[in-house]
Structures are given as C-alpha cells and as structure tokens.
C-alpha cells in the first residue's frame, strides 16, 4: 500500500520556487527548454523506428482479432450471409498477414545490424538489444495468434469435407440396359464408392498429420536457428585453436634445432680450449 | 490475509515496475521498455522475489546500481527504487542535472522526509526538469521476504542491528535509539504491506519491550492521522475479510541462546549451517575431478558454483524441512522417475527409425506423431527437472561431505539429549577430546549448549577440565565468558528455558542395508529420526495464541494501537484464540526456529504463523558475535 507523494513533491517545488524568488536567486521559469531539440533528434534514430515497428505489429494484431470470428467461421450452415467470408478472401488474408510478418521481421533485423554498426556506449547497446528482443517476442506472439487461427480453419475444412460423403449420390439412370446389368452396375458403384471412401479417409488422416508435422518442423527450425550462432562461434574457436597448435609445433621444432645447434657450438668451444691449452703447455715446455 | 507476505510484496513490486499502475492481464500487450535503478537495499529486496527473466518480461531492459557510472539513455523512462539516504538523494539530484533519462519515477523504500524532498525539488528546478519527475512514491517495502512466511529486516548494514550491537556492555543511549528506530521503521513497513494492525505482546525488561513501545506509538500516530492513514483505503478491502486481527509476538534472542548454536538435521537449516547460504542463494565449492595430479603440477582448482533455491523449485518446497536422509531418498526417487521419462523419449526415436522400412506404416504414423508432439512439448519440462535434480544432488553431496567429515550426526544426537535432559551415553569430555569428531567450533558449540542447559553450573574442577580439553582442541574461550554473564543475569530474571521433551531414535544398521543401492552411501551416518518437540519460542507463541495461562507469559505486556488510550495494563481485552500470528525475534533468528514454527503450524489446521527476525545468522556467525562480546 504505497503512498503517492507526487502532489507533496509538486508542493515542495512551489515552496522552493517561492523561497528562491524571495531570496532573489535567478528565476528559472523564463529559461527555454534547451534539451528539447536534442531529445527530439535522438528520438528519431532508434526508438522512433522501434516504436514504428511496434505500431505496425499492433495494427496487424488488431486486424487479425477483428476478422477472427468470420475467418474461423468456416462451414457453419446457419451463419448470416452478410458476414460470410469466401475462401479466396481467407487466402488473401493469409497471404497479406505472412507478407506483413516477414516485413516486420526484416525491419527488426535491419535495426539490429544498424545498431551493431553504431558507436555507442555498452549500456546503450545492451538496452537497444533488449528492446529488439522485446519487439521480437511481441511479433512472435502475434504470429502465434495467426497460426492458431489458421490451424483451426484447416481443421474445420477437413471436418466439413468428411461430412459431405453422404452427398455423393449415385444419380445414374439408364433405361436402355437390362435389369441385370443395372444391378451389376449398382454393385460396382457401391464397390467404387467404398474404395474411394477408404482412400479418402487415409488422405484426410495424412492431411491432419502433415499439419502437425509442419508445426513440429517450425519448432525444430527455431531451435536449430538458435543453435546456429553458437555453432558458428565454436567453429571459429576451433579454427583458431588449430592454427595456434600448428604454430606451436613450428616453434617447438625451431627450439629443438636451436638447442642442438647450441650444443654443437659449446662442444667445439671446449675442444678448442683444450687444444689451445695443450699447445701452450707444449710451447712452454 | 489470504495472500502471503511474499505475494503481497511481489505484487507491490510489480505494480511499481508498471509505472505504479496495476498490471494488466493481457498476454499480448504492446511492450513498453524502461530502466530500473536501485541501490543495494533495493537489490536485496528484489532479488529473492523476481528473477532477471521476469524483469525482462515486464519490459525492464537494463537494471543498474545507483552509484555506478551510468550513461545517458535519452528517451527511456527510468524507475528508481532506493532508500532515502543523503548519498542517494545527492546522486538522484546529479542525475537530474545531467539529464540522463526521459522521465523519472522515484520510489523510496521507506518514507522520505520533507527536507530531502525539497532537496530533490530544488535540483529539479535548477535542471529545469520538474515535468520529467513524473511520479514520487513511498513504497514502504523496507524488509526482505525470503519465504512465504519468513522475513528478515535487512542485509546490508546488519552489524548495525546485530545481537552484538544490541547487547554490548558499552552501548550508548543514542546508539540504542538509532537501532530501535531502524527496527521499528522496517516493522512498520511490514505491517503497511501486510495491511493489518496487530495486537502486540512482548516480554518485559529487554530490547523487545523497547521495540514494542515504539512500534505501538508509530502505529497509533499513523492511525490517528485520518487523512493520510496507510491502513485505510480500497486496496485493503480484499485483505480485511478476516475480522480477527493478527497477534504480533516480540521475542528477544536472550531468552533462548541454545537454539542458534544447535546442530541441526533438516535440509534447509543444514544448508544454512554448513554451506554459504544467503538470500536464497547457496554457493557450493566443487573440486575438479578426482584424478591424481602429477608431481609438480598446479593444485586442483576448486570452482565455486552458486544456485538459487526459489519458490518455483517444487522439490525444494517439499523437502526443505525434511530430515536429511529423507532428502537423499527423495533425490534418488526423482532421478529414477526422470530416467524413466528420458528412456521413453529415446524409445520414440528408435520407433521413428524402424518406420522407414515398413510400407504400411501410415497407421503407426498416427500414434507416433501425437507422441512426438507431446514429447517435444514436454522436453523443456524434462530439462528443467534434470537441472533441479543436478542442483540438489550437488548441494546434498556437499552437505553430506561436511556431515561425514565433522560427524555432525553425533553432535546432533548428543545435543538433542542435552536439551531434553535425558540420559547421556557418552560423557562430554570424551566427545571434546575426540580429535576427529568435528571442528573446534563444533566442540565449542556443544559445550556452550551443555553449559546453557544444565540446571546448575558445573563445579570449578570440572569446568577447568573442560576448559583445558577445549583449549587443547583449539577453541577460543571468550564466548564462554559472555555466556557465564548471561546465565547469571537470566537466573536473576526468570527461570531458564525448558526445552521440552524430545526423543531421538537412531536407526543405525538398517540404513546401511537400505542405502547400498542409492548414490548416497551413508555408512556410519546414523539415520536419525526427529520427534516433535517445541523450542521455547514456539511454546511462548502457543501460550499466547491459545490464551493459555502460563507463568512464563502471564506478565507479558499488551498493546493495542487501535485503542483510544494507551494503557499500561497487561490484561488482554480479547479472550478468543488468535488465528494468525507473527513472531519476531529481536537480536537474530535462524532456520531451526523457523522450521519448528512451520511444523507447529502444520499440526494445527487454520492457523497461520509468520516468522521474522532482525538478522539471520548461522552458528558460526553467532559464535563470532559471542566471542566479540566475551572479549570486552
């Protein structure tokens, strides 16, 4: 139960103002806002664009939510005809939404790369990176809305088709054929219908499973992309490490050679010294 | 008070972080970004309650310390959460002058004085930034909530209000007043957040009484001031359906000095005693592998890992009060369940591989896709579970190492027997002179407990013998001086505390057979079972809550801030037993008392007890304070 003392603060400001006036100090109320222009300029570059992206995503979200009811309302027989959406309209919405989401994702990517190039302090960099993360999470939430909507629509279409089996009437009436041929034809028809139905069932099952698999694939690709950056950095490190090891080997080889050469020289020097000693000794004696 | 203190404090923090407006439930709302600036007090309050991820989810892009170098980030609002001290106010004024942020939301942890508010006002005027200071709030959150029903006062300056500071012989009145003011301020904030005016009971003649008098006065003043009272308002409505007011029991550490020195056997208390456990974060040292290091190589590096034990960790919530062997078994069980689930997921992989050979595999596909989807969605849960199991395995192994090397189970058993005055099988001298049972500190603790709980002090000759044995073992004898003084003092005042009857049943050999399969082979560590017994603090609470008459608590003072006239009488006006109580120990508390209170509450339906203390110390820290007092 916090206490709001903003009003108290404003009252203190007034008190201090009157006190300053009474003491004859500089009256600050006539000073212009010098930082207003500077603030406006800084706003344009990063946060202005970030806010633009957010407002676009919000527009998309509102649009999706607005038309959600009609979009999902696929195949209900008793809906009012005015708000009925045709399939082509739905496809149009799908396409538009996807293009829009892709543009937003591109805009975020662009902001990120630009931010990498600018020279600002670490804190500002971290702040901007976090802001971009927040925007991405928001975009992902809106995309989830859209894909849920779409999955519901696909499911309803699939269900609707299942119930239309009974509408496959066999309307063929042929007066020229004899009763036996008619019966034979009827039997064959039944058999064909049965076969088609079983095929249809299987296809429908596969369709449902494919939708699920596509969802799974989305999850997997997200995970793989996440790991991509880490794998890249590991790759760089390993390449660097191999280089270092190679150079290390070279250095060791050289050191061994130098060591050997050094020993040879020492040996030579000692032999020379002993010969010179012998010579001097012979010379003296 | 349906919501716990932790939930209330978290809700208050979340509201503050949402620009002091109640947070919306909308899941896909537009993100608004902001900065959080805090001082060390604010950091201690926020860190047990909100994780960095939760802060990010609320839109906080950066969280910075007030007194660090901060760069201007020109178009972002900044939320400040600081204590109203001189340095903090100066720094805020400096920020205003340097125009670091777009707008400022100032939240003070406890109430700010009028003069400091004017300082900020004049700085804002000078920087022409008055319109940028959008909101100023007094949050009244000057306490740290560690568990749903446990809180401590502060972590930063705890030497200021420690047991040592309150009880040192050369304390001056001004110091004492300062300490009391700090404690009362925090307790006042606690009751404002809780939203209830309690009935206060305290013993006579010690620090607890002083705190009670001041707190009563402060609550009374605030209630009288009808315009600005913090205890009325529409936000309080939800909490006030319980017409009963809570009972606030103030206890002083001096009434029971043996419990902080006691060796313990429950999981959370053991971690606090043996490892570095601080604000729900434990640091464990791990040694790097067990291969023999070749001669001349560098010594094995030990790295310290720290883990957070939070409310979301279900294993921790379930087992933090269980005796240690139970915890070991439970970790084993969790590991087994996890392995079973992992195997199931792996089996799916092999089924997927088989499928390619079979043409008619479309029917198999249907089951498996569903299984695959459920497996993939449950993977994050599984990973989290694995992480928690690893965490607890590491922590429990570290604790077990300490127990084995110091033979803490022997100490625990012996101390339980001492405190319950049952017969002892080994003599105290044997344990003290035993060179590989425990560190010097453990022996000193044992001896102090013996000294505190014995009915009459040991004879001079015995005492000399003990002292010599202790010095041989390497102990420092200054705490003993202090305890002698304390005992003399309390003997004059009241009868020494009775620790109640308890029993300890060792389950020696049986445990070996049971645990051979488990990862924790507890050979030689007796599997002790705790029987229920009541510590002095719990007994006092019981008497006061149930209005039982008992010579110990009959002359406790009674304060009711809502009454018009403060009375000196100690006759309680309320004859019904209380449903909710808050116990606060002035001078420090620990997890053993907390666990005892939790067990007491579990045994009684419908009662809620909160535990608070001015600081939380384990036995080692308490011994240090005692030796400082003994050296004076």
Interface residues (C-beta under 8 A of the other chain):
Chain A: X1 X2 X3 X4 X5 X6 X8 X9 X12 X13 X15 X16 X17 X20 X28 X31 X33 X35 X38 X39 X42 X43 X47 X54 X58 X61 X121 X123 X124 X126 X127 X130 X131 X133 X134 X135 X137 X138 X141 X142 X145 X202 X205 X206 X209 X212 X213 X215 X216 X219
Chain B: X12 X15 X16 X20 X27 X28 X30 X31 X33 X35 X56 X59 X61 X62 X64 X70 X71 X73 X74 X75 X76 X99 X102 X107 X111 X112 X114 X117 X118 X120 X121 X122 X124 X125 X126 X128 X130 X133 X134 X135 X136 X137 X138 X139 X140 X141 X192 X193 X195 X228 X230 X231 X233 X235 X236 X362 X365 X366 X369 X370 X372 X373 X376
